[in-house]
Amino acid sequence: MNVLSETLKSMLRGFVKISSLGQKRGAHITRFYMYKHLQNVTAGLKREGKILAIGNSRGFCEILNFETAQIVEANYPEYNILALPFADNEFDFVCSDQVLEHIEGNPQIAIDESYRILKPGGIAIHTTCFINPIHKEPGDFWRFTPDALNLLCHKFSKIIDVDGWGNKYIWAIESIGLRFEPIPESSWHPLHKLAMKNRKDWPIVTWIVAQK
């Protein structure tokens, strides 16, 4: 049974890789929908001013089409989101991608820090996870529903978007070793279809976009 199972997994991986040849591909399956959604949510925002990318989130800022020259990086362990060494009202945007679950401390303090360093009218964009295996980078301490993120951002004047993405079939994809396979942009592809399927009661990743 184990041999057959491994053979089947190998065949499925081979099919996905062959069917993806020559296609434009995006993020892997637990980021694909979220990044596209956030691109749409932020499309109408003014991109002027300074952007703080927290915890190796520079690539995330670039996915959201911020200008590279505007980005200031604050990466752990040199920087800690619980005590950012920046002045009040210094940034126009604060972004963190899959950072909040790794905070070794009170997540409310982290959100309050992002609020503090934003200019009035500035935007915070935070993504994190809810249903996810433990992944220590360097530690894994928290999980967040959309309601939890909304509660943490209670100081903000406006919640532009708060939501999540996931479905229970993703774990079958992980079991055959394809979780981190880039998703083809073609809507007919099985991985694309699965990546775009969203169950509100199965959020694997969650996010919030809030305005000070």
TAZI-V910161 format. One record per residue. SS is DSSP state (A for helix, B for strand, O for the rest). PHI is phi as a letter, one per 20 degrees, with the letter a starting at -180 (NA if undefined). Layout:
# TAZI-V910161
ss->SS phi->PHI
ss->SS phi->PHI
This chain:
# TAZI-V910161
ss->O phi->NA
ss->A phi->f
ss->A phi->f
ss->A phi->f
ss->A phi->f
ss->A phi->f
ss->A phi->f
ss->A phi->f
ss->A phi->f
ss->A phi->f
ss->A phi->f
ss->A phi->f
ss->A phi->f
ss->A phi->f
ss->A phi->f
ss->A phi->f
ss->A phi->f
ss->A phi->f
ss->A phi->f
ss->O phi->e
ss->O phi->g
ss->O phi->m
ss->O phi->e
ss->O phi->f
ss->B phi->c
ss->O phi->d
ss->O phi->f
ss->O phi->f
ss->O phi->f
ss->O phi->e
ss->O phi->d
ss->A phi->g
ss->A phi->f
ss->A phi->g
ss->A phi->f
ss->A phi->f
ss->A phi->f
ss->A phi->f
ss->A phi->g
ss->A phi->f
ss->A phi->f
ss->A phi->e
ss->O phi->g
ss->O phi->e
ss->O phi->e
ss->O phi->f
ss->O phi->d
ss->O phi->e
ss->O phi->n
ss->O phi->e
ss->B phi->d
ss->B phi->d
ss->B phi->d
ss->B phi->e
ss->O phi->m
ss->O phi->l
ss->O phi->d
ss->A phi->g
ss->A phi->g
ss->A phi->f
ss->A phi->f
ss->A phi->f
ss->A phi->f
ss->O phi->e
ss->O phi->m
ss->O phi->f
ss->O phi->f
ss->A phi->g
ss->A phi->f
ss->A phi->e
ss->B phi->e
ss->B phi->d
ss->B phi->e
ss->B phi->c
ss->O phi->d
ss->O phi->f
ss->O phi->e
ss->O phi->f
ss->O phi->c
ss->O phi->c
ss->O phi->f
ss->O phi->f
ss->O phi->b
ss->O phi->f
ss->O phi->e
ss->O phi->c
ss->O phi->f
ss->O phi->g
ss->O phi->l
ss->O phi->e
ss->B phi->d
ss->B phi->e
ss->B phi->c
ss->B phi->c
ss->B phi->c
ss->B phi->c
ss->B phi->d
ss->O phi->l
ss->O phi->d
ss->A phi->g
ss->A phi->f
ss->A phi->e
ss->O phi->f
ss->O phi->e
ss->O phi->r
ss->O phi->f
ss->A phi->f
ss->A phi->f
ss->A phi->f
ss->A phi->f
ss->A phi->f
ss->A phi->f
ss->A phi->f
ss->A phi->f
ss->A phi->f
ss->A phi->g
ss->A phi->e
ss->B phi->e
ss->B phi->f
ss->B phi->g
ss->B phi->n
ss->B phi->f
ss->B phi->d
ss->B phi->d
ss->B phi->c
ss->B phi->c
ss->B phi->d
ss->B phi->b
ss->B phi->b
ss->O phi->c
ss->O phi->e
ss->O phi->a
ss->O phi->f
ss->O phi->f
ss->O phi->c
ss->O phi->e
ss->O phi->b
ss->O phi->e
ss->O phi->c
ss->O phi->c
ss->O phi->c
ss->O phi->c
ss->O phi->c
ss->O phi->c
ss->O phi->e
ss->A phi->g
ss->A phi->f
ss->A phi->f
ss->A phi->f
ss->A phi->f
ss->A phi->f
ss->A phi->f
ss->O phi->e
ss->O phi->f
ss->O phi->f
ss->O phi->f
ss->O phi->f
ss->B phi->b
ss->B phi->e
ss->B phi->f
ss->B phi->a
ss->B phi->b
ss->B phi->a
ss->B phi->b
ss->B phi->c
ss->O phi->r
ss->O phi->a
ss->O phi->f
ss->O phi->e
ss->A phi->f
ss->A phi->f
ss->A phi->f
ss->A phi->f
ss->A phi->f
ss->A phi->f
ss->O phi->d
ss->O phi->n
ss->O phi->d
ss->O phi->g
ss->O phi->d
ss->O phi->f
ss->O phi->g
ss->O phi->e
ss->B phi->f
ss->O phi->f
ss->O phi->f
ss->O phi->f
ss->O phi->f
ss->O phi->f
ss->A phi->g
ss->A phi->f
ss->A phi->f
ss->A phi->g
ss->A phi->f
ss->A phi->f
ss->O phi->e
ss->O phi->e
ss->O phi->c
ss->O phi->d
ss->O phi->f
ss->O phi->e
ss->O phi->c
ss->O phi->f
ss->O phi->e
ss->B phi->d
ss->B phi->c
ss->B phi->b
ss->B phi->b
ss->B phi->c
ss->B phi->c
ss->B phi->d
ss->O phi->f
